Each structure stands twice: as C-alpha cells, then as structure tokens.
C-alpha cells in the first residue's frame, strides 16, 4: 500500500477540501452509517478514516470510536480538527487491536485500492479484531463486473456485489444487507453490512 499512501499524502489537502466534512456527503450514506453505528455493540474502528469526518460524526453521536489511516497528513488534520477523538496512524492490514476486541468496523471506501487478489488481507484482519457477531460496514464502488478503473488519486477497483459478498464470506463474514445506489452523473456505489461469523 506504499504507493497508495504516497499518492494520498501528496494530495491530502485537496482531498480534505473536497471530501473532508460530513456535510458534503450524501444523505443516504449518512443515514446508513448512523443506523449501522447505533446498532453495533462495543467499541468501533473507522478503518481508513481519511480526514476523520465520519469518525467524529459518530463520536458526536455517542459512539466509542477511533480512526486509523496510513496517511499521516490525514491523521494530523483529524487530530487538529477533532481534538477530543482518538486518531492513529495505522494500516487496515495490521490493526493494533487484540483478537475479538472490537464491536464494529467502518471501512468506508478504504479497500477500493486493493486488487481483488489482495483484498482478502484487510478483510481477514478486520475479521480478526471483530467479536463474533461484530459488524462490518464496507463501502465500495459498484459495478456489473469487478474491474479496475482510473480513480482521481490512484488506481482503484469497482466490484460486482456478488463477487464482494463471496470474498467477505471467505474471510469469515455472513452478509446481512447489500445497499446499491446509482444516480445520474456519479459513479454507482454500494455498501455491505456483514457480521463476523461465530
């Protein structure tokens, strides 16, 4: 992930300006993330938190949550902007938590740069830190086929929902719900809620 981290670091301020507040997010995303967090039990991790806007939004709503991201510039911004919430430089491929310690993980578009042959690595790590029955909310770019595309920052992948479901099931999850949204002028997106299998 070194090249992806470097690409985001070089454009961190641009990304923060464009996407760094919840008020710029789609209402449907905000509702889904809020409902997911309210239903989760135990501490949460925002894995690949970027500028920290979702982390802080959920903390403001009472969640016990911390954010992690490999891009130090994002973490510096999050700490300065949201001083009451914990943010750590860290990888979703190696999360600094004990086995089965976490009630929920938000991975909101934080696995989009993983090749389909490698995406099992962060998903297995997320499964490791989740309690049995713990919940994952995974945001992704939706498509009728799994394929690479030219993302604004660095190469990324969009997924056919059924392909992503199979990968999640192989990583130890049971898929609970799949949400897909397509609107004119924007890339189709999706979100999957999955529970760590007991």
Contact map, one row per residue, 1 for C-alpha under 8 A:
111110000000000000000000000000000000000000000000000000000000000000000000000000000000000000000000000000000000000000000000000000000000000000000000000000000000000000000000000000000000000000000000000000
111111000000000000000000000000000000000000000000000000000000000000000000000000000000000000000000000000000000000000000000000000000000000000000000000000000000000000000000000000000000000000000000000000
111111100000000000000000000000000000000000000000000000000000000000000000000000000000000000000000000000000000000000000000000000000000000000000000000000000000000000000000000000000000000000000000000000
111111110000000000000000000000000000000000000000000000000000000000000000000000000000000000000000000000000000000010000000000000000000000000000000000000000100000000000000000000000000000000000000000000
111111111000000000000000000000000000000000000000000000000000000000000110000000000000000000000000000000000000000000000000000000000000000000000000000000000000000000000000000000000000000000000000000000
011111111100000000000000000000000000000000000000000000000000000000000010000000000000000000000000000000000000000000000000000000000000000000000000000000000000000000000000000000000000000000000000000000
001111111110000000000000000000000000000000000000000000000000000000000000000000000000000000000000000000000000000000000000000000000000000000000000000000001100000000000000000000000000000000000000000000
000111111111001000000000000000000000000000000000000000000000000000000010000000000000000000000000000000000000000000000000000000000000000000000000000000001000000000000000000000000000000000000000000000
000011111111000000000000000000000000000000000000000000000000000000000011110000000000000000000000000000000000000000000000000000000000000000000000000000000000000000000000000000000000000000000000000000
000001111111000000000000000000000000000000000000000000000000000000000000000000000000000000000000000000000000000000000000000000000000000000000000000000000000000000000000000000000000000000000000000000
000000111111111000000000000000000000000000000000000000000000000000000000000000000000000000000000000000000000000000000000000000000000000000000000000000001000000000000000000000000000000000000000000000
000000011111111100000000000000000000000000000000000000000000000000000000110000000000000000000000000000000000000000000000000000000000000000000000000000000000000000000000000000000000000000000000000000
000000000011111110000000000000000000000000000000000000000000000000000000000000000000000000000000000000000000000000000000000000000000000000000000000000000000000000000000000000000000000000000000000000
000000000011111111000000000000000000000000000000000000000000000000000000000000000000000000000000000000000000000000000000000000000000000000000000000000000000000000000000000000000000000000000000000000
000000010011111111110000000000000000000000000000000000000000000000000000000000000000000000000000000000000000000000000000000000000000000000000000000000000000000000000000000000000000000000000000000000
000000000001111111111000000000000000000000000000001000000000000000000000010000000000000000000000000000000000000000000000000000000000000000000000000000000000000000000000000000000000000000000000000000
000000000000111111110000000000000000000000000000000000000000000000000000000000000000000000000000000000000000000000000000000000000000000000000000000000000000000000000000000000000000000000000000000000
000000000000011111110001000000000000000000000000000000000000000000000000000000000000000000000000000000000000000000000000000000000000000000000000000000000000000000000000000000000000000000000000000000
000000000000001111111101100000000000000000000000000000000000000000000000000000000000000000000000000000000000000000000000000000000000000000000000000000000000000000000000000000000000000000000000000000
000000000000001111111101000000000000000000000000011110000000000000000000000000000000000000000000000000000000000000000000000000000000000000000000000000000000000000000000000000000000000000000000000000
000000000000000100111111100000000000000000000000000011000000000000000000000000000000000000000000000000000000000000000000000000000000000000000000000000000000000000000000000000000000000000000000000000
000000000000000000111111100001000000000000000000000011001000000000000000000000000000000000000000000000000000000000000000000000000000000000000000000000000000000000000000000000000000000000000000000000
000000000000000000001111100000000000000000000000000000000000000000000000000000000000000000000000000000000000000000000000000000000000000000000000000000000000000000000000000000000000000000000000000000
000000000000000001111111110000000000000000000000000000000000000000000000000000000000000000000000000000000000000000000000000000000000000000000000000000000000000000000000000000000000000000000000000000
000000000000000000101111111011000000000000000000000000000000000000000000000000000000000000000000000000000000000000000000000000000000000000000000000000000000000000000000000000000000000000000000000000
000000000000000000000001111111000000000000000000000000000000000000000000000000000000000000000000000000000000000000000000000000000000000000000000000000000000000000000000000000000000000000000000000000
000000000000000000000000111111100000000000000000000000000000000000000000000000000000000000000000000000000000000000000000000000000000000000000000000000000000000000000000000000000000000000000000000000
000000000000000000000000011111110000000000000000000000000000000000000000000000000000000000000000000000000000000000000000000000000000000000000000000000000000000000000000000000000000000000000000000000
000000000000000000000000111111111000000000000000000000000000000000000000000000000000000000000000000000000000000000000000000000000000000000000000000000000000000000000000000000000000000000000000000000
000000000000000000000100111111111100000000000000000000000000000000000000000000000000000000000000000000000000000000000000000000000000000000000000000000000000000000000000000000000000000000000000000000
000000000000000000000000001111111110000000000000000000000000000000000000000000000000000000000000000000000000000000000000000000000000000000000000000000000000000000000000000000000000000000000000000000
000000000000000000000000000111111111000000000000000000000000000000000000000000000000000000000000000000000000000000000000000000000000000000000000000000000000000000000000000000000000000000000000000000
000000000000000000000000000011111111100000000000000000000000000000000000000000000000000000000000000000000000000000000000000000000000000010000000000000000000000000000000000000000000000000000000000000
000000000000000000000000000001111111110000000000000000000100000000000000000000000000000000000000000000000000000000000000000000000000000000000000000000000000000000000000000000000000000000000000000000
000000000000000000000000000000111111111000000000000000000000000000000000000000000000000000000000000000000000000000000000000000000000000000000000000000000000000000000000000000000000000000000000000000
000000000000000000000000000000011111111100000000000000000000000000000000000000000000000000000000000000000000000000000000000000000000000010000000000000000000000000000000000000000000000000000000000000
000000000000000000000000000000001111111100000000000000000100001000000000000000000000000000000000000000010000000000000000000000000000000000000000000000000000000000000000000000000000000000000000000000
000000000000000000000000000000000111111100000000000000000000001000000000000000000000000000000000000000000000000000000000000000000000000000000000000000000000000000000000000000000000000000000000000000
000000000000000000000000000000000011111110000000000000000000000000000000000000000000000000000000000000000000000000000000000000000000000000000000000000000000000000000000000000000000000000000000000000
000000000000000000000000000000000001111111000000000000000000000000000000000000000000000000000000000000110000000000000000000000000000011000000000000000000000000000000000000000000000000000000000000000
000000000000000000000000000000000000001111100000000000000000000000000000000000000000000000000000000000110000000000000000000000000000010000000000000000000000000000000000000000000000000000000000000000
000000000000000000000000000000000000000111110000000000000000000100000000000000000000000000000000000001110000000000000000000000000000000000000000000000000000000000000000000000000000000000000000000000
000000000000000000000000000000000000000011111000000000000000001110000000000000000000000000000000000011110000000000000000000000000000000000000000000000000000000000000000000000000000000000000000000000
000000000000000000000000000000000000000001111100000000000000001111000000000000000000000000000000000001111100000000000000000000000000000000000000000000000000000000000000000000000000000000000000000000
000000000000000000000000000000000000000000111110000000000000000011110000000000000000000000000000000001011100000000000000000000000000000000000000000000000000000000000000000000000000000000000000000000
000000000000000000000000000000000000000000011111100001100000000011110000000000000000000000000000000000001111000000000000000000000000000000000000000000000000000000000000000000000000000000000000000000
000000000000000000000000000000000000000000001111100000000000000000111000000000000000000000110000000000001111010000000000000000000000000000000000000000000000000000000000000000000000000000000000000000
000000000000000000000000000000000000000000000111110000000000000000111100000000000000000000110000000000000011010000000000000000000000000000000000000000000000000000000000000000000000000000000000000000
000000000000000000000000000000000000000000000111111111100000000000111000000000000000000000000000000000000011010000000000000000000000000000000000000000000000000000000000000000000000000000000000000000
000000000000000000010000000000000000000000000001111110000000000000011010011000000000000000000000000000000000000000000000000000000000000000000000000000000000000000000000000000000000000000000000000000
000000000000000100010000000000000000000000000000111110000000000000000000011011000000000000000000000000000000000000000000000000000000000000000000000000000000000000000000000000000000000000000000000000
000000000000000000010000000000000000000000000000111111110000000000100000011001000100001000000000000000000000000000000000000000000000000000000000000000000000000000000000000000000000000000000000000000
000000000000000000011100000000000000000000000000111111111000000000000000000001000000000000000000000000000000000000000000000000000000000000000000000000000000000000000000000000000000000000000000000000
000000000000000000001100000000000000000000000100100111111100000000000000000000000000000000000000000000000000000000000000000000000000000000000000000000000000000000000000000000000000000000000000000000
000000000000000000000000000000000000000000000100100111111110000011100000000000000000100000000000000000000000000000000000000000000000000000000000000000000000000000000000000000000000000000000000000000
000000000000000000000000000000000000000000000000000111111111000000000000000000000100100000000000000000000000000000000000000000000000000000000000000000000000000000000000000000000000000000000000000000
000000000000000000000100000000000000000000000000000011111111100000000000000000000000000000000000000000000000000000000000000000000000000000000000000000000000000000000000000000000000000000000000000000
000000000000000000000000000000000100100000000000000001111111111010000000000000000000000000000000000000000000000000000000000000000000000000000000000000000000000000000000000000000000000000000000000000
000000000000000000000000000000000000000000000000000000111111111110000000000000000000100000000000000000000000000000000000000000000000000000000000000000000000000000000000000000000000000000000000000000
000000000000000000000000000000000000000000000000000000011111111000000000000000000000000000000000000000000000000000000000000000000000000000000000000000000000000000000000000000000000000000000000000000
000000000000000000000000000000000000000000000000000000001111111000000000000000000000000000000000000000000000000000000000000000000000000000000000000000000000000000000000000000000000000000000000000000
000000000000000000000000000000000000000000000000000000000111111100000000000000000000000000000000000000000000000000000000000000000000000000000000000000000000000000000000000000000000000000000000000000
000000000000000000000000000000000000110000110000000000000111111110000000000000000000000000000000000000000000000000000000000000000000000000000000000000000000000000000000000000000000000000000000000000
000000000000000000000000000000000000000001110000000000000010011111000000000000000000000000000000000000000000000000000000000000000000000000000000000000000000000000000000000000000000000000000000000000
000000000000000000000000000000000000000000111100000000100110001111100000000000000000110000000000000000000000000000000000000000000000000000000000000000000000000000000000000000000000000000000000000000
000000000000000000000000000000000000000000011100000000100000000111110000000000000000111100000000000000000000000000000000000000000000000000000000000000000000000000000000000000000000000000000000000000
000000000000000000000000000000000000000000001111100100100000000011111000000000000000011100000000000000000000000000000000000000000000000000000000000000000000000000000000000000000000000000000000000000
000000000000000000000000000000000000000000001111110000000000000001111100001000000000001111110000000000000000000000000000000000000000000000000000000000000000000000000000000000000000000000000000000000
000000000000000000000000000000000000000000000011110000000000000000111111011000000000000111110000000000000000000000000000000000000000000000000000000000000000000000000000000000000000000000000000000000
000010000000000000000000000000000000000000000001000000000000000000011111000000000000000011100000000000000000000000000000000000000000000000000000000000000000000000000000000000000000000000000000000000
000011011000000000000000000000000000000000000000010000000000000000001111111000000000000010000000000000000000000000000000000000000000000000000000000000000000000000000000000000000000000000000000000000
000000001000000000000000000000000000000000000000000000000000000000001111111100000000000010000000000000000000000000000000000000000000000000000000000000000000000000000000000000000000000000000000000000
000000001001000000000000000000000000000000000000000000000000000000000011111110000000000000000000000000000000000000000000000000000000000000000000000000000000000000000000000000000000000000000000000000
000000001001000100000000000000000000000000000000011100000000000000001011111111000000000000000000000000000000000000000000000000000000000000000000000000000000000000000000000000000000000000000000000000
000000000000000000000000000000000000000000000000011100000000000000011011111111100000001110000000000000000000000000000000000000000000000000000000000000000000000000000000000000000000000000000000000000
000000000000000000000000000000000000000000000000000000000000000000000001111111110000000000000000000000000000000000000000000000000000000000000000000000000000000000000000000000000000000000000000000000
000000000000000000000000000000000000000000000000001000000000000000000000111111111000000000000000000000000000000000000000000000000000000000000000000000000000000000000000000000000000000000000000000000
000000000000000000000000000000000000000000000000001110000000000000000000011111111110001000000000000000000000000000000000000000000000000000000000000000000000000000000000000000000000000000000000000000
000000000000000000000000000000000000000000000000000000000000000000000000001111111110111000000000000000000000000000000000000000000000000000000000000000000000000000000000000000000000000000000000000000
000000000000000000000000000000000000000000000000000000000000000000000000000111111110000000000000000000000000000000000000000000000000000000000000000000000000000000000000000000000000000000000000000000
000000000000000000000000000000000000000000000000000000000000000000000000000011111110000000000000000000000000000000000000000000000000000000000000000000000000000000000000000000000000000000000000000000
000000000000000000000000000000000000000000000000000100010000000000000000000001111111100000000000000000000000000000000000000000000000000000000000000000000000000000000000000000000000000000000000000000
000000000000000000000000000000000000000000000000000000000000000000000000000001111111110000000000000000000000000000000000000000000000000000000000000000000000000000000000000000000000000000000000000000
000000000000000000000000000000000000000000000000000000000000000000000000000000000111110000000000000000000000000000000000000000000000000000000000000000000000000000000000000000000000000000000000000000
000000000000000000000000000000000000000000000000000000110010000011000000000000100111111000000000000000000000000000000000000000000000000000000000000000000000000000000000000000000000000000000000000000
000000000000000000000000000000000000000000000000000000000000000011100000000000100011111100000000000000000000000000000000000000000000000000000000000000000000000000000000000000000000000000000000000000
000000000000000000000000000000000000000000000000000100000000000001110000001001100000111110000000000000000000000000000000000000000000000000000000000000000000000000000000000000000000000000000000000000
000000000000000000000000000000000000000000000000000000000000000001111000001000000000011111000000000000000000000000000000000000000000000000000000000000000000000000000000000000000000000000000000000000
000000000000000000000000000000000000000000000000000000000000000000011111001000000000001111100000000000000000000000000000000000000000000000000000000000000000000000000000000000000000000000000000000000
000000000000000000000000000000000000000000000000000000000000000000011100000000000000000111110111000000000000000000000000000000000000000000000000000000000000000000000000000000000000000000000000000000
000000000000000000000000000000000000000000000011000000000000000000011100000000000000000011111110000000000000000000000000000000000000000000000000000000000000000000000000000000000000000000000000000000
000000000000000000000000000000000000000000000011000000000000000000011000000000000000000001111110000000000000000000000000010011000000000000000000000000000000000000000000000000000000000000000000000000
000000000000000000000000000000000000000000000000000000000000000000000000000000000000000000111110000000000000000000000000110011000000000000000000000000000000000000000000000000000000000000000000000000
000000000000000000000000000000000000000000000000000000000000000000000000000000000000000001111111000000000000000000000000010010000000000000000000000000000000000000000000000000000000000000000000000000
000000000000000000000000000000000000000000000000000000000000000000000000000000000000000001111111100000000000000000000000000011001000000000000000000000000000000000000000000000000000000000000000000000
000000000000000000000000000000000000000000000000000000000000000000000000000000000000000001000111110000000000000000000000000000000000000000000000000000000000000000000000000000000000000000000000000000
000000000000000000000000000000000000000000000000000000000000000000000000000000000000000000000011111011000000000000000000000000001000000000000000000000000000000000000000000000000000000000000000000000
000000000000000000000000000000000000000000000000000000000000000000000000000000000000000000000001111110000000000000000000000000001000000000000000000000000000000000000000000000000000000000000000000000
000000000000000000000000000000000000000000000000000000000000000000000000000000000000000000000000111110000000000000000000000000011110000000000000000000000000000000000000000000000000000000000000000000
000000000000000000000000000000000000000000000000000000000000000000000000000000000000000000000000011111000000000000000000000000011111000000000000000000000000000000000000000000000000000000000000000000
000000000000000000000000000000000000000000100000000000000000000000000000000000000000000000000000111111100000000000000000000000001110000000000000000000000000000000000000000000000000000000000000000000
000000000000000000000000000000000000000001111000000000000000000000000000000000000000000000000000100111111000000000000000000000001110010000000000000000000000000000000000000000000000000000000000000000
000000000000000000000000000000000000000111110000000000000000000000000000000000000000000000000000000011111000000000000000000000000110011000000000000000000000000000000000000000000000000000000000000000
000000000000000000000000000000000000100111111000000000000000000000000000000000000000000000000000000001111100000000000000000000000100011110000000000000000000000000000000000000000000000000000000000000
000000000000000000000000000000000000000000011110000000000000000000000000000000000000000000000000000001111110000000000000000001000100001110000000000000000000000000000000000000000000000000000000000000
000000000000000000000000000000000000000000011110000000000000000000000000000000000000000000000000000000011111000000000000000000000000000111000000000000000000000000000000000000000000000000000000000000
000000000000000000000000000000000000000000000111100000000000000000000000000000000000000000000000000000001111111000000000000000000000000111100000000000000000000000000000000000000000000000000000000000
000000000000000000000000000000000000000000000111100000000000000000000000000000000000000000000000000000000111111000000000000000000000000011110000000000000000000000000000000000000000000000000000000000
000000000000000000000000000000000000000000000000000000000000000000000000000000000000000000000000000000000011111100000000000000000000000001111000000000000000000000000000000000000000000000000000000000
000000000000000000000000000000000000000000000011100000000000000000000000000000000000000000000000000000000011111110000000000000000000000000100000000000000000000000000000000000000000000000000000000000
000000000000000000000000000000000000000000000000000000000000000000000000000000000000000000000000000000000011111111000010010000000000000000010000000000000000000000000000000000000000000000000000000000
000000000000000000000000000000000000000000000000000000000000000000000000000000000000000000000000000000000000111111000000000000000000000000011000000000000001110000000000000000000000000000000000000000
000100000000000000000000000000000000000000000000000000000000000000000000000000000000000000000000000000000000011111100000000000000000000000000000000000000111100000000000000000000000000000000000000000
000000000000000000000000000000000000000000000000000000000000000000000000000000000000000000000000000000000000001111111110000000000000000000000000000000000001100000000000000000000000000000000000000000
000000000000000000000000000000000000000000000000000000000000000000000000000000000000000000000000000000000000000011111110000000000000000000000000000000000001100000000000000000000000000000000000000000
000000000000000000000000000000000000000000000000000000000000000000000000000000000000000000000000000000000000000001111111000000000000000000000000000000000000100000000000000000000000000000000000000000
000000000000000000000000000000000000000000000000000000000000000000000000000000000000000000000000000000000000000001111111000000000000000000000000000000000000000000000000000000000000000000000000000000
000000000000000000000000000000000000000000000000000000000000000000000000000000000000000000000000000000000000000001111111100000000000000000000000000000000000000000000000000000000000000000000000000000
000000000000000000000000000000000000000000000000000000000000000000000000000000000000000000000000000000000000001001111111111000000000000000000000000000000000000000000000000000000000000000000000000000
000000000000000000000000000000000000000000000000000000000000000000000000000000000000000000000000000000000000000000011111111100000000000000000000000000000000000000000011001000000000000000000000000000
000000000000000000000000000000000000000000000000000000000000000000000000000000000000000000001000000000000000000000000111111110000000000000000000000000000000000000000000000000000000000000000000000000
000000000000000000000000000000000000000000000000000000000000000000000000000000000000000000011100000000000000001000000011111111000000000000000000000000000000000000000000000000000000000000000000000000
000000000000000000000000000000000000000000000000000000000000000000000000000000000000000000000000000000000000000000000011111111100000000000000000000000000000000000000001001000000000000000000000000000
000000000000000000000000000000000000000000000000000000000000000000000000000000000000000000000000000000000000000000000001111111110000000000000000000000000000000000000000001100000000000000000000000000
000000000000000000000000000000000000000000000000000000000000000000000000000000000000000000011110000000000000000000000000111111111000000000000000000000000000000000000000000000000000000000000000000000
000000000000000000000000000000000000000000000000000000000000000000000000000000000000000000011010000000001000000000000000011111111100000000000000000000000000000000000000000000000000000000000000000000
000000000000000000000000000000000000000000000000000000000000000000000000000000000000000000000000000000000000000000000000001111111110000000000000000000000000000000000000001110000000000000000000000100
000000000000000000000000000000000000000000000000000000000000000000000000000000000000000000000000001100000000000000000000000111111110000000000000000000000000000000000000000000000000000000000000000000
000000000000000000000000000000000000000000000000000000000000000000000000000000000000000000000010111111000000000000000000000011111110000000000000000000000000000000000000000000000000000000000000000000
000000000000000000000000000000000000000000000000000000000000000000000000000000000000000000000000001111111000000000000000000001111111111000000000000000000000000000000000000000000000000000000000000100
000000000000000000000000000000000000000000000000000000000000000000000000000000000000000000000000001111100000000000000000000000111111110000000000000000000000000000000000000000000000000000000000000100
000000000000000000000000000000000000000000000000000000000000000000000000000000000000000000000000000100000000000000000000000000000111110000000000000000000000000000000000000000000000000000000000001111
000000000000000000000000000000000000000000000000000000000000000000000000000000000000000000000000000000000000000000000000000000000111111000000000000000000000000000000000000000000000000000000000001111
000000000000000000000000000000000000000110000000000000000000000000000000000000000000000000000000000001110000000000000000000000000111111100000000000000000000000000000000000000000000000000000000001100
000000000000000000000000000000000000000100000000000000000000000000000000000000000000000000000000000000111000000000000000000000000100111110000000000000000000000000000000000000000000000000000000111100
000000000000000000000000000000000000000000000000000000000000000000000000000000000000000000000000000000011110000000000000000000000000011111000000000000000000000000000000000000000000000000000001111100
000000000000000000000000000000001001000000000000000000000000000000000000000000000000000000000000000000011111000000000000000000000000001111100000000000000000000000000000000000000000000000000011110000
000000000000000000000000000000000000000000000000000000000000000000000000000000000000000000000000000000000111100000000000000000000000000111110000000000000000000000000000000000000000000000000011100000
000000000000000000000000000000000000000000000000000000000000000000000000000000000000000000000000000000000011110000000000000000000000000011111000000000000000000000000000000000000000000000001111000000
000000000000000000000000000000000000000000000000000000000000000000000000000000000000000000000000000000000001101100000000000000000000000001111100000000000000011000000000000000000000000000001110000000
000000000000000000000000000000000000000000000000000000000000000000000000000000000000000000000000000000000000100100000000000000000000000000111110000000000000111000000000000000000000000000111100000000
000000000000000000000000000000000000000000000000000000000000000000000000000000000000000000000000000000000000000000000000000000000000000000011111000000000000011110000000000000000001000000111100000000
000000000000000000000000000000000000000000000000000000000000000000000000000000000000000000000000000000000000000000000000000000000000000000001111110000000000011110000000000000000000000000011000000000
000000000000000000000000000000000000000000000000000000000000000000000000000000000000000000000000000000000000000000000000000000000000000000000111110000000000001110000000000000000000000000000000000000
000000000000000000000000000000000000000000000000000000000000000000000000000000000000000000000000000000000000000000000000000000000000000000000011111000000000011100000000000000000000000000000000000000
000000000000000000000000000000000000000000000000000000000000000000000000000000000000000000000000000000000000000000000000000000000000000000000011111100000000111100100000000000000000000000000000000000
000000000000000000000000000000000000000000000000000000000000000000000000000000000000000000000000000000000000000000000000000000000000000000000000111110000000111000000000000000000000000000000000000000
000000000000000000000000000000000000000000000000000000000000000000000000000000000000000000000000000000000000000000000000000000000000000000000000011111000011110000000000000000000000000000000000000000
000000000000000000000000000000000000000000000000000000000000000000000000000000000000000000000000000000000000000000000000000000000000000000000000001111100011110000000000000000000000000000000000000000
000000000000000000000000000000000000000000000000000000000000000000000000000000000000000000000000000000000000000000000000000000000000000000000000000111110111000000000000000000000000000000000000000000
000000000000000000000000000000000000000000000000000000000000000000000000000000000000000000000000000000000000000000000000000000000000000000000000000011111111000000000000000000000000000000000000000000
000000000000000000000000000000000000000000000000000000000000000000000000000000000000000000000000000000000000000000000000000000000000000000000000000001111110000000000000000000000000000000000000000000
000000110010000000000000000000000000000000000000000000000000000000000000000000000000000000000000000000000000000000000000000000000000000000000000000000111110000000000000000000000000000000000000000000
000100100000000000000000000000000000000000000000000000000000000000000000000000000000000000000000000000000000000010000000000000000000000000000000000001111111000000000000000000000000000000000000000000
000000000000000000000000000000000000000000000000000000000000000000000000000000000000000000000000000000000000000010000000000000000000000000000000000111111111100000000000000000000000000000000000000000
000000000000000000000000000000000000000000000000000000000000000000000000000000000000000000000000000000000000000111100000000000000000000000000000000111100111110000000000000000000000000000000000000000
000000000000000000000000000000000000000000000000000000000000000000000000000000000000000000000000000000000000000111110000000000000000000000001000011110000011111000000000000000000000000000000000000000
000000000000000000000000000000000000000000000000000000000000000000000000000000000000000000000000000000000000000100000000000000000000000000011110111110000001111100000000000000000000000000000000000000
000000000000000000000000000000000000000000000000000000000000000000000000000000000000000000000000000000000000000000000000000000000000000000011111111000000000111110110000000000000000000000000000000000
000000000000000000000000000000000000000000000000000000000000000000000000000000000000000000000000000000000000000000000000000000000000000000000111110000000000011111110000000000000000000000000000000000
000000000000000000000000000000000000000000000000000000000000000000000000000000000000000000000000000000000000000000000000000000000000000000000111000000000000001111111000000000000100000000000100000000
000000000000000000000000000000000000000000000000000000000000000000000000000000000000000000000000000000000000000000000000000000000000000000000000000000000000000111111100000000000000000000000000000000
000000000000000000000000000000000000000000000000000000000000000000000000000000000000000000000000000000000000000000000000000000000000000000000000010000000000001111111110000000000000000000000000000000
000000000000000000000000000000000000000000000000000000000000000000000000000000000000000000000000000000000000000000000000000000000000000000000000000000000000001111111111000000000000000000000000000000
000000000000000000000000000000000000000000000000000000000000000000000000000000000000000000000000000000000000000000000000000000000000000000000000000000000000000011111111100000100000000000000000000000
000000000000000000000000000000000000000000000000000000000000000000000000000000000000000000000000000000000000000000000000000000000000000000000000000000000000000001111111110000000000000000000000000000
000000000000000000000000000000000000000000000000000000000000000000000000000000000000000000000000000000000000000000000001000000000000000000000000000000000000000000111111111000000000000000000000000000
000000000000000000000000000000000000000000000000000000000000000000000000000000000000000000000000000000000000000000000001001000000000000000000000000000000000000000011111111111100000000000000000010000
000000000000000000000000000000000000000000000000000000000000000000000000000000000000000000000000000000000000000000000000000000000000000000000000000000000000000000001111111111100000000000000000000000
000000000000000000000000000000000000000000000000000000000000000000000000000000000000000000000000000000000000000000000000000000000000000000000000000000000000000000000111111110000000000000000000000000
000000000000000000000000000000000000000000000000000000000000000000000000000000000000000000000000000000000000000000000001001100100000000000000000000000000000000000000011111110000000000000000000000000
000000000000000000000000000000000000000000000000000000000000000000000000000000000000000000000000000000000000000000000000000100100000000000000000000000000000000000000001111111000000000000000000000110
000000000000000000000000000000000000000000000000000000000000000000000000000000000000000000000000000000000000000000000000000000100000000000000000000000000000000000000001111111100000000000000000011110
000000000000000000000000000000000000000000000000000000000000000000000000000000000000000000000000000000000000000000000000000000000000000000000000000000000000000000000001100111110000000000000000011110
000000000000000000000000000000000000000000000000000000000000000000000000000000000000000000000000000000000000000000000000000000000000000000000000000000000000000000001001100011111100000000000001111000
000000000000000000000000000000000000000000000000000000000000000000000000000000000000000000000000000000000000000000000000000000000000000000000000000000000000000000000000000001111100000000000001111000
000000000000000000000000000000000000000000000000000000000000000000000000000000000000000000000000000000000000000000000000000000000000000000000000000000000000000000000000000000111110000000000001110000
000000000000000000000000000000000000000000000000000000000000000000000000000000000000000000000000000000000000000000000000000000000000000000000000000000000000000010000000000000111111000000000111100000
000000000000000000000000000000000000000000000000000000000000000000000000000000000000000000000000000000000000000000000000000000000000000000000000000000000000000000000000000000001111100000000111000000
000000000000000000000000000000000000000000000000000000000000000000000000000000000000000000000000000000000000000000000000000000000000000000000100000000000000000000000000000000000111110000011110000000
000000000000000000000000000000000000000000000000000000000000000000000000000000000000000000000000000000000000000000000000000000000000000000000000000000000000000000000000000000000011111000011100000000
000000000000000000000000000000000000000000000000000000000000000000000000000000000000000000000000000000000000000000000000000000000000000000000000000000000000000000000000000000000001111101111000000000
000000000000000000000000000000000000000000000000000000000000000000000000000000000000000000000000000000000000000000000000000000000000000000000000000000000000000000000000000000000000111111110000000000
000000000000000000000000000000000000000000000000000000000000000000000000000000000000000000000000000000000000000000000000000000000000000000000000000000000000000000000000000000000000011111000000000000
000000000000000000000000000000000000000000000000000000000000000000000000000000000000000000000000000000000000000000000000000000000000000000000000000000000000000000000000000000000000001111100000000000
000000000000000000000000000000000000000000000000000000000000000000000000000000000000000000000000000000000000000000000000000000000000000000000000000000000000000000000000000000000000011111110000000000
000000000000000000000000000000000000000000000000000000000000000000000000000000000000000000000000000000000000000000000000000000000000000000001100000000000000000000000000000000000000011011111000000000
000000000000000000000000000000000000000000000000000000000000000000000000000000000000000000000000000000000000000000000000000000000000000000001110000000000000000000000000000000000001111001111100000000
000000000000000000000000000000000000000000000000000000000000000000000000000000000000000000000000000000000000000000000000000000000000000000111110000000000000000000000000000000000001110000111110000000
000000000000000000000000000000000000000000000000000000000000000000000000000000000000000000000000000000000000000000000000000000000000000000111100000000000000000010000000000000000111100000011111000000
000000000000000000000000000000000000000000000000000000000000000000000000000000000000000000000000000000000000000000000000000000000000000011110000000000000000000000000000000000000111000000001111100000
000000000000000000000000000000000000000000000000000000000000000000000000000000000000000000000000000000000000000000000000000000000000000111100000000000000000000000000000000000111110000000000111110000
000000000000000000000000000000000000000000000000000000000000000000000000000000000000000000000000000000000000000000000000000000000000001111000000000000000000000000000000000000111100000000000011111000
000000000000000000000000000000000000000000000000000000000000000000000000000000000000000000000000000000000000000000000000000000000000001110000000000000000000000000000001000011111000000000000001111100
000000000000000000000000000000000000000000000000000000000000000000000000000000000000000000000000000000000000000000000000000000000001111100000000000000000000000000000000000011110000000000000000111110
000000000000000000000000000000000000000000000000000000000000000000000000000000000000000000000000000000000000000000000000000000100111111100000000000000000000000000000000000111000000000000000000011111
000000000000000000000000000000000000000000000000000000000000000000000000000000000000000000000000000000000000000000000000000000000001100000000000000000000000000000000000000111000000000000000000001111
000000000000000000000000000000000000000000000000000000000000000000000000000000000000000000000000000000000000000000000000000000000001100000000000000000000000000000000000000000000000000000000000000111
